[in-house]
Amino acid sequence: MLVCVAATIAHARPLAQPTSQSIEAGWQLQSACSLQADGAAISRSDFVANNWIPTTVPSTVLAAQAAAKLVPDPFYGDNLRHLAGTDYPAGKNFSNLPMAGTSPYACGWWYRTTLNAPATAPDGHTWLHFGGINYRADIWLNGTKIAGRDNIAGAYRTYDLDVTAAIKPGGNNVLAVETFAPTEKDLGINWVDWNPSPPDKDMGLWGAVDLVHTGPVTVRSPLAVTHFSDASLHAADLAIYVELQNATDHAVTGTAQGTAAGANFQQRVELAPHEHKTVEFDAAHFPALHLANVKPWWPAQMGEPHLEPLSIGFSIAGVESDRQFVRFGIREMTSELTAGGARLFRVNGKPILIRGGGWSQDMLLRTDAKRLDDQFKLVRDLNLNTIRLEGKLETDLFFQKADEQGLLVMLGWCCCDHWEDWKTWTPADLGIATDSLRAQMLRLRHHASLLVWLNGSDNAPPADVEKAYLQVETATHWPNPVLAAASAAETPGGGEDGVKMTGPYDYVAPSYWYVDQHNGGAFGFNTETSPGPAIPSLGSREKFLPDAAAWPPSATWSLHNGGGEFANLTVFNQSMEAVYAKPSSAADYERMAQTMEYDSERAMFESYGKNKYTSTGVVQWMLNNAWPSMIWHLYDYYLDAGAGYFAAKKACEPVHIQYSYDDRSIVVVNSTYQPLDALHATVHVHNAAWQELYSTEADLGAGSDSTQRIATLPERLYSGGERLLFIDLSLKDRAGHEVSRNFYWVPTTLTSFDWHGTDFTHTPAARHEDLTALNTLPRAEIATDVELRNTPRGREVLVHFHNTSAHLGFQVHAAIRTPTGGLVAPVLWSDNWIEIPPGESTTLTALLPDNAGDTPVVQVQGWNVAATTLALNKTPAIP
């Protein structure tokens, strides 16, 4: 039978309470096509579940099969293409295609577990909370159908189901959930052209499942909204919101009371039978919420990400029915259009140049707290201030870490499938979309790190959908800016959004970012862009390719490119051959690819820094990958950092000296919010033979959050017959400590672009620049020794270099490896892919991960230095 349940769609629990029981372990999984029984039978204790797959939850179906080793590793080689159900064309967006009827995932898949429910008070209620089901489900408990697929539909909806009538308090209970994959006409989870899609379309229980116990009234989604009294930020007014629901069939009167940042508040509340009510506390009616001497939350770039406690409960006749606790930041996010029409964001009234990366979950939606922690360390090390989520709305732990570590988050819906095919939407689709939005608004709204919500990605929703979305955002008191899309749009509800999505996504020469005036160049707010391919190291390639050193690359390599227009690396490869040389081996290819990535990645971030606040933001597409990939990352799937990572880290460092490709200027960018004085800059220009052609120096101060030109290289350097210039920049503080060092290899004739040939992927070169002189650099002799030391941060490796020759050491880099050459990652290096001038010494520092083992080695390579491998604590002979 179908029992009457109270389904509170879209109410998330921000933190597990003492009355919340995580149902993570002890699940089993089986295809409905292998069973004859129905849900009533499967959810009874006497059902015999033989030969079911053991799993934990969250887990998609394919993730569970992979964990049980019932399928080969989908990420290795071309295994994915040989899995049952992977019959869609390679490079196509599977979310837009029907699943074949012969696919094993065209059936429903059952998740089953046994759980113990504690005894509850006579007026208590027990709830099943589902944090994410992709896509539809029938839910059964103890032989009773709790909810069906007509109501349980939508990958980004959350559910709180009142199962009080079906649960057995103090005894064992059997929960069975039959899940169904999304169709091509559903609002599911898709991977666009980033990577392939798994054959199950990520079906299953991808979010957490919890058993929650409350009294008659539930408390959900507490929120504290800040408004500062003035620019001093000394005082702030809080507005508190909380969602209450009466789970009973009779009226209830009680007290909602709480504490926010030490301020107490309460009010009497009446709730009709089964009523849901949003209760508000504001400073005008609750003076305790006018706070003095507050400590604001800041992004890490701007200050301390300080968090405060917020606790709200509801009591009936002095007995607490439910309570929620979250941490929040006293902060205010606003945005505006600049005079040039660009979207400028402010945190607590101060402008911030957004420098971010596009984030991806694992392709099988697997979660790993240690891996998440490692990735946040990498993002902080990169000096980025923002993560963008296009769909892929991460776990609660993700947002908690963003709050704690002071990283801003842009988030919103995904493009390129039914999510933006509004012309084919049914009323049911709009209902699922708005319910999904409501779920995520209520789940996430309290987080300090959230910068902006995007109602569309590549396109803005039509007026009726936008109106429905805006109504949800108003009703849920979303406290941050909302934009219609991640692309340029003007809508009736949102006006002009002031952002652009004009590419490029494929390789362009460094000067592009400075000279382009119409597309992806350094003006406005570019929500996703990049110089394209990012070739993993041999150590990483060996983890996912059976022929990691093959040359020419095999077809298996290309399966790890992107989709659509990015299924091949033709633009990148042709540019390499024209600008540098035709590679003769995989090692050759990797060496030149890393340098190309460094050169253009650095220029992208630096150009936007130079032009702030004519440019107001740039988001690298992408930060990471959902699976091992040859494109679009700053660190790869295995958390190994290549040259592009260190280019971005360099370009975004807090105080930075840089060269401009458009006007030959030398610029100092202060990204801190403190003025700096007594800085000293030096500029040296050499030719390929390391003859000095020019030098200058300057004393300067740098204002808070400033950009200033300090010198311009003379034009004669570019017209005197040299083909290549080495530009060496240094910035030191008053104590003589180097705060920024930057080195460029600049052709005297830059790439010219075929502007009329521009498409969304890139602007082609009409004439490539010439950097072939790098192939004939004289051999540099670099004396290298390494040492290992224990520090409060962990084990650190110091790699000491000294250039004993008269020649530049170019693109010298070090890597930590196992004694057999295997990958060790993630490693946090102080710098890498560096240049070492004649006679100079420098040291790189590496913080080792826990998995480095007892005997890691250091590999050193460069364009014109001898490759060497050094054992730690030993000083090798000079190569």
Secondary structure, DSSP 4 states (H G I P E B T S, - for coil): -B----EEET---SS--TTEEE--SSEEEEEGGG----HHHHTSTT---TTPEEE-SSEEHHHHHHHTTSS--TTSTTHHHHSTT--SPTTS-GGGSPPPTTSTTSS-EEEEEEEEE----TT-EEEEEES--BSEEEEEETTEEEE-TTTSB-TT--EEEE-TTT--TTEEEEEEEEEE---TTS-----TTTS---TTTT-EE-S-EEEEEE-SEEEEEEEEEEEESSTT-SEEEEEEEEEEEE-SSS-EEEEEEEEETTEEEEEEEEE-TT-EEEEEEETTT-GGGEEES---B--TTTS-B--EEEEEEEEETTEEEEEEEEEE----EEEEE-TTS-EEEEETTEEE-EEEEEE---TT----HHHHHHHHHHHHHTT--EEEEES----HHHHHHHHHHT-EEEEE---SSGGG-GGG--HHHHHHHHHHHHHHHHHHTT-TTEEEEES-SSSPPPHHHHHHHHHHHHHTT--S-EES-SSS-EETTTEE---B-----S---TTHHHH-SSSSSSSEEEEEE---B-PPPHHHHHHH-TTTT-SSPPHHHHTTS-SGGGSS-HHHHHHHHHHT---SSHHHHHHHHHHHHHHHHHHHHHHHHHTBTTEEEEEES-SS-SSS-SBS-SB-TT--B-HHHHHHHHHT-SEEEEE-TTT-EEEEEE-SSS-EEEEEEEEEEE-TT--EEEEEEEEEEE-TTEEEEEEE--GGGGSSS-SEEEEEEEEE-TTS-EEEEEEEEEESS--EE-GGG--SS---EEE----GGGGGPPPP-EEEEEEEEEETTEEEEEEEEEE-SSS-EEEEEEEEE-TTS-B----EES--SEEE-TT-EEEEEEEPPGGG-SS-EEEEE-SSS--EEEETT--PPP-
